[in-house]
Amino acid sequence: KPELRTKKKKTFLPEGFSNRVELEILREIYTNLEGDLEDFEHGFDLLHDKRNSCQDLLNIIEQDLPFDDSFGYYLNYLRVYPRFDHNSSGYQLLKTKGLDLIRNDELREAITNLYELRYPDLVSRENENIEIMLMDLRSGLKLYEGIETLKVAKRPESLTISDEHVEQGRFRTMINFDRLKKDTEFHWVIKDVEFTSAIEIGRYERTKNDVEALLKLLEAELE
């Protein structure tokens, strides 16, 4: 009997696409960006908690409030920083194939602007701020950070940190509280951390807006 050959099913590209590789890369970039948005939300939570901790700690000092175990949360948050970790697998693949693979000029420019300018700027400034702030905080935290682990029940309502992170033992009690209230040099460090956190929040917001704008361009292209 003659061998029967099965016909291969034809697959069709969306209207306007003549290159399957372009389509697959754009879809991967879209998926990468969706994941990046989740990382932004995590970063926002940390930065807002950090700024709130600075404000609450300064308020405690200025009003000369009596000591409470929960103050340790505010102190520990001074050294908590987000680290933006974006997924660029789609863009890296695009670079190996050539940026000109993207036919839409506006879309190509938005993609390269995000991955070559916005993301590197966010990461480099973030790392720079972490290095500077931790250097300033190191000596102060040694004086005022205890060794006893704080409990979930002591977490202030102004903070959004999850029970899981608290239970990992990352937050510890405050010591030498009366000395801290008089340490004006350390008060300025707290104010610097608050100011830096506010700047980082603004930088995160601007970059997130760029990501959302690019997602809309991709959606329009992939319709």
N, C-alpha and C positions, 0 to 999 in steps of 0.2 A: 504494500500500500504506500502511496506517495505520502511523504511527511507533510502534515498540515501546519501551516504557519499562522500563528495568531497575530492579528493586526494590533499594532500599538495604538493605544488611545491618544488622540491628539489633546494636548493641554493648551489652554488659551490664556494669554496674558491680558491684564486689564487694559482698557482702551488707552492708547497713547504710549504704551510700553512695547518697545521692540527688543529690549534687552532684559532677559530674565535675571541676570546678575544684578543689574541696577535695582530691580524690584526687591530682590531678596535682601540686599544691603540696606535699602531704605526701611524695610520692615524690621531688620535687626536693630538699626539705629533707633527706631521708634520704641521697640521693646526696651532697649538700654535706657532711654530717657524716662520711660515710665518707672523703672527701678530707681533712677536718680532722684525722682520726685519724692519717693519714700525716704531716701537718705536726707533730703532737704528737710522734711518734716521732723525727722529725728534731731537734726542739727538745730532747727528752730526751738524745739523743746528744751534742749540743753542750754542754748544761749539765753532764752527767756528765764529759765530757772537760775542761771548764773547771774544775770542782771538783777533779778528779784532778790537773790541771796545777798548781793552787795548792798542793795538798797535797805533790806531788812536789817542787815548787820550794822550798817551805819546808823540807822534809826535807833537800834538798841543802844548803841554807844552814846549817841547824842541825848537820848532821853534817860540815860543811866538806869536802864531797866534791870531788875534782879535776874540772876542767872537761871537758865533753864537748859535741860539736856538737849533740847531741840536745836539750840544755837550751833551745835556741832555740825548740823547739816549745812548751814550757811557757810561756815568756815571751810568745810570740805569742798563745797562747790566752787570755791575760788580757783581751784586747780583742775576743774573738770572742763575739758574743751572738746567740741566736736571735731572729727577729722573726716572731711568730705572724701568719699571713696567712690568715684564714678566709674561706670562701666563703659569703656570705649571700644569694645570689640568690633562693633559695626563700623566705626570710623576708621579703625586700624585696617580693617579689610578693604574699606573704600580706598585708603591711601595706597594699598598694594595694587589695586586695580587701576588707579588713576582718578583724580578728582573730577576730570572731565567726563567721567562716566555719568555724572548727574547732569542731565540736560537742562534742567530748570536753573537759570542763573541765580535767581533770588534764593532758592532753596540751598543751592551749593554754597553761596556766600554765608547764609545763616548757619549752616553746619560747620563750616571752617572757622567762622567767628567764635562759635561756642567752644569748639574743641581746641583751637589754637590760641585763643585769647582769654575768654571768660573763665573757663575751667582752670587753666594754668595760673591765672592771676589769683583766683579764689584760693587755690591750694597753697601757693607760695606765700601769700599774705597770712593765711591761717597758720602755717608752720612758723612763720616769722613771729607772729604774735604769741604763739605758744611758747617759743623759746625765750622771748623777752620776759613774759609774765611769770613763767615758772622760775626764772632766774631771780626775779624780784621777790617772789613768794617764798622761795625755799627757806631762807633763814627765819622768816616770820612764822611759817607753819610749824617749824620745829619747836618753837616756843609755846605754841598754843594748841597743837593737835595732840590729843591723848591716844591711848592704845585700846581703850574699850570700844567695842562695836556698838553702834546705835541700833535701836530696835525700830521696826516699822511703825509702831504706835507713836513714836516720838517725831515722826516726819511732819513738818509744818504743812498746813493746807495750801500755802502759796506755791508749793513745789509740785511738779508733775512726775517726779521720778517714780518708777514702778516698784512694786514690792519685791520683784525678782532682783533688781539691782541692789536694793537695800539689804536683802538677805544674803547677798554675796560678800557682805562685810566691808564694803568700800567706804562706809561712812562711820566716822569715829567721834568720840566725845571731845569737847573743848576743855582745855585746862588753862590755868593762869588768867581767868577772866578779868579780874580786877586790873591786872597788869596790861592786858589788851586794851581796856577802855582808856588807858592813859598813854598808850603807844601811838603818838600822833604820826610818826613816820609810817607805821603800818596802816594807819587810817588812809593816808595818801595812796598807798598801794591798792587798797580796796577801791578807792575812787578811780584809779587808773584801770583796774579790772572792769569796773562798771562801764566806763567810757569805751573801752576796747570792745566789750560785749555788744554795746549799742551799735558801734561801727560794723561789727561782724554781722549783726542782724540785718542791717541795711544792705551789705554786700550779698548776703544770702538771698534777700528778697529780689534784688536786681538780677542776679543770675537765675533764680527760679523763674522770673518773668521771661527771661530769654528762652529758657527751656520750654515753657508753656507756649510761647509764640512759635517756636520751631515745631512743636508737636502739632499745632494747627496747620502749619505749612505742609507737614508730612501727611496729615489726614486729608487735606485737599488734594495732594498729589496722588494718594493711594486710593481715592474714592473709586 
